[in-house]
Amino acid sequence: MIIEIEKEYEETIEQIAEYVRSLNCRPDILYGDLYTVIAVEGDASRQDSDFIENFQGVVRTWRISSPYKTIARKVVGDQSEKIERDRRIVRVPGPDGHVRQFKDDHFVFLAGPCAVESYDQTVAIAEGLARLADRYDIRDRLILRGGAFKPRTRPWDFRGLGEEGLEILDKARDITGLPYATEVMSVIQVDLIAAHADMFQIGTRNFQNFNLLERVGLAQKPILYKRGIAAELDEWLSAAEYIALQGNKDIVLCERGVKSTTHGDYNRSHLDLDVVPAVRDRTILPIIVDPSHSAGYAALVPYQFCAASVFRANGAMVEVITDEIERKSIRCDARQAVRLSEFEKMIQFQLKIEEIGISFTGHD
């Protein structure tokens, strides 16, 4: 429900906000030049429109048609009334004093190993990334990634070091100052990972694990939320609503490719780049791209990374290894990881795009 109130009636705004809370919903208060708008988050079916419209200063109310009301950007009512909400900035602070911000026209790099396989491997990659961050002055835009717990298709494959992996990531963060994101796979892992990581990651296999989505929403940490392998856009965004309804809108959506008829031929998945502008148009949430899992092959990753940049994604998550390590020694997704020297070229490309300042705006 949308409630439009004349701006000067501050007491009415507070009274209606309290009424909304009493029905276990949340009032999202949007201040405009002439009116204050309250967007009711939650089940608005119990809201009494006639009762609300009797408050002094209330201009009108209308129902929201979007299936993902809490994260929708353009709220459209029954009579085609429209309001547009500001896009959200998701912040991830690091121990180095820098705050990484996912926001429009600000590209964030998430990089690191697919899985934490050893202390030496993880720290070497993290130190290499920190050097690049300092060299190109992007420390406030770089987040370490690495899996302590890994979902694998085959149960006998390497499935991560678990809690030991979290401790290694903690040490890498202490050494480099880089915050890190890591995957949570079950409700019972949430408290453990929340005590260590700076950002949760929800992988594609859990995109509709609604109990997990609600639980990480309650943990009040930023969440990197990947699209399901065959998810339509509305399915993905509606599932993200499970997180947002817990009072946490610090959600970064991640396009990682969907299955198509080409799957397994020359790449792993089809990277749906068109979803980037669609998400930016329909939601308040930032969106990044994962070219590593989409491509499946290191040689393809830079090209998909560059395309994500041109499509104005808010960042990219890339699996990175050192130049010295032998690829055959890597136990998890070895063929899709790019080396640090290649990742450096990807950074250079992104910074050049920003320097040029190319931007396309669609028109009817």
N, C-alpha and C positions, 0 to 999 in steps of 0.2 A: 504494500500500500504506500502511496505517496500522499503526504499531507502538506498543503501549501498554506503558509501563515504570513500575515503582514509583518514586516520586519520589526516594527516597534513594539510588538506584543511579546516581550521577553518572558513575562510570567506565564503566558499561555504556552509558549514553547517548552518551558520546564515542566508544566503540568501534563502536557501531552506526552512528553518524553517519559515521565514517571508512569503514566498510564500504560504506555507501550511496554515498559520494563515489567510491570505487574503481570503481564500476560506472557512472560518468558520470551519476549522478543527484544530486539535491540533497536534503538533509534539512531540512525545515521543522519546527523544534522548538517545540512548544507546551507551555508550563508550566501545569499545573493544580494544584488544591489537594492531590489525592491521587496523581495520575499525571502523568507526562510523556509526551506523545504526539509521535511523529515521523511526519509526513506526507511520504512519499517523492515527490518531484517528478521526473518523467521516466518512462522506460520501466521499469516495475517488474516486467516479466515475467521478468527475470533475477534477481530477488531470491529467495533460498531461504528460505521461511518456516520450514521445520524447523530450518535452521541458525540463524536469528535467534532462534527461540523457545528455543534451548538456552542463550542468554546469561542470566546470573543477573539476576533482577529483571524479566524480560520476562513480562508477563501474557498477552498474546495479540497476534496479527497478523490483519489482514484486508485484502482487496483493495478498492480504491476503484472504485465503479461510474460515477462522473461522467465524461463525455467530456472535460471541461476541468478536470482534477485540480488544476492549479497555482493556479487562480483561484477554485475552487469555495468557497463559504462553508459549506454544509452537506455534510459528507463522510459518505456512507452506504455501509456495507459490505455484504457478501454476506448477513449475518444481520440486516440492518436496524439495525446499530449506528450511532450518529450522534455526530459531534462538530461543533461550530460554531466557525469561525475568526473572529477579529476582522476587521472591515472595514478596508481599508487607507486610510491618509491619504497623499495625493499632494501633495508640497510643491514650489512653484515660487518660488524666492527672486528678489528684484529688487534693482537697484542702490541703491534708496532705503532699504534696510535692512529692508523688510517681506517676510515670507514668506507667499505665498498658499497656502492649504491647502484641498484638495478633501477634505471629510470630511462625515460626517452632521451635519445641522442647521447647516450652514455654507454659505451660497450664494455662489458665485463668479461674477463677471461677466467675460466675455470680449467685448471690443467693439473695433470698428475697421472700416476699409474692407475690402471684399471683396478688392480687389487694390491693391497699391501702384502708383499711377499717376504720382505725382510727389512731389518733396520737400515742396512747399508743401501739397499735399492731405493727405499723411500726417501731417505735423507739426501742422497745424491741428486735425485730428481728435484726435490724441494729446494735444495741449494742452487741448482741450476736455474730453476724458475725465478728464485729471488734475485739472482744476478741479472736476469733479463728484465725483471721488473724495475730494478734500479737503473739499468742501462737505458731503458726507454721511458723512464719516469711514469710507470704505470702501476706502482705499488698499490695505489688506492683502487686499482681495478683488477687485481689478480687474487684469486682464491685457489688454494690447493684442493685437489680432489683425490680420493683414494678409498677403495672398498675394504673395510675390515671384515664385513660379512658379505658374501657373494652368492646370489642365486645362480645356479648353473643348470643347464638343461639335463646333464647327466650327473647322477648322484656321486659318481666316483671321481669327477673332476675336482680340482682344487677349489675349495669353498671359503677361502679366507682364513685369517689367523684369529678372528674373533676379538676378544677383549685385548689380547696381546697386540693386535693390529691397531686398536684404538690408542693404546699406550705409545706405540711407535709414531702414530700421527700426532699425538700430543708433543712428543719430543721434536718432531720435525717443525711443528708450529713454534715451539720454544726457541729453536735454533734460528729460524728464518723470519719469524714474526708474521707469517702468513696464516690467516684463518683457514679452516678446512671444512669441506662438505663430505659426508659419508652416508651410505645407504642404510636404512632401517627396514627390516623385512617382516617383523612381527610386533605385536603389541607388547610382548614381554621384553623386547629389546629397547623400548622407547626410553625408559628412565636411565638405563645404562648409557646409551648413546647421548642422551641429553646432557649427562654429566661431563661429557668429553667434547663432542663436536660443536662447531659454530653454526652448522646448517644441516638439517636433515635432507636426505634424498629419498624420494619414493620412486622406485623403479617401475618400468612398464608392466611387469608381472603383477604388481600390487595396485594398479591404478584404480581398480574397483574393489579393493579390500576396505570396505567402508568402516569397519571397526578400527583399522589401523589409521585411516584418514582422520577419524574423529579424535583418536588418541593423540596423534602428533599435533593436531590443532590445539589441544589443551596444553601441550608442552610449551607453547608460546616462544618458539624459536622459528627463524626463517626456514622455509621448506621449498626445496627444489622438486617439482612434481612433474614426472614424465607422462607423456601420452601413451595410452595403450596401443599395442601393436596393430589393432584393427579398429580403433576407436574413432567414431565420428566426432566432429567438433562439439556438438551439443552434449554427447555422452561424457566427453572429457571435462567440459566446463561444469556440467551438472555434478560430476563427481567431486570437482574442486570445491563446490559449495559445501560439501561435508566438512571440509577443513575450515572454511571461512565462518561457518555457523557456530564454531566453537570460540569465536571472538578473535581469530587469527587470520588476518588478510595478508600476512607477509609470505605470499606464495609466488614463486617464480615458475611459470610454466615452461616445459622443455619439450620441444618437438624432436623426436629421435628416429623418425621414419616409421612407415607403416608397411605391412605386407602388400605385395602386389603380384601381378603375373610375372614380373621380372625377378622375383625373389630367388636368390641362390644362383643366378646366372652370372651376372657381372658385378653385383653388389649384394649387400645383406638385406636392405630395405629400401623402400622408395621414400626419399626425403620430400615431405610435403611443404615446400617453401611458401606456397600460397596461404598456408594457415597462419603465417606470421602477421601479415596485415589484417587478416580476419580477426585474430585475437586482439590485436591493438585496437581495432574498431569496436569490438563487442564487449570487451572487459576492461576493468581498471588494472589488470595484472600485467607485469612485464613478462616477456617471453624470450627464451634463448633457444639455441639449436645445438644438438649433439651430432656432429658429423661423423664421429668415430663409430658409433653404433649403427648409424644409418649406412655408412659406406662399407664397413667391414674390412676394408683394405687401406693400408696407410697411403698408398699412392692417390687415392680418391679424396682423402680427408681435406687437404688444402683447398681443392676446388669447391667442395661443399661449404667449407668455412667461408670462403670468399663470397659465395652466393648468399649465405646467411647474412653477411655484413651488408651487402647491397640491398637485401630485402628489409633492412633496418631492424634486425633482431636486436634485443638488448644485451646480447652476449653469446658466447659459445662455450661448450664444455668439450675439451679435447683430451684424449688419452696420450700421454707423453712419456717417453723413456729417454735415458741418456744416450749419447752417441756411441759410447764404448760398449754397452751391454750387448751380448749376443741374443738375437731375437729368439732363437730356439730354446734359450734358457728361461724364458718368461712362461709362467704357468697359466696365465689367464689372458685371453684375447690378444695374443702376441702380434698377429698380422695387421691389426688396425692401429696400433700405436705409432705415432710419429716421433721422430727423434728431436731433441732440443734444438738442434741447428735448423731443422725444418720448421719447428714451431716459431722460431725467431723470425723466419721469413713471413709467417702468417701474421705475426704482430706488426711487422713492417708494412704489410699490405693494409691492415686495418688502420694504422696511423696515417698512411698515405691517403686513404679514402676520406678520413676525417679532415685532412689538410685541404683536399680538393673541395670537399663540401658538397658533393653531388647528392641530390635528393629529388625523388619523384613524388608527385602528388597526383592521385587519381581524380579524374573528373568524369561526370556523366556525359 
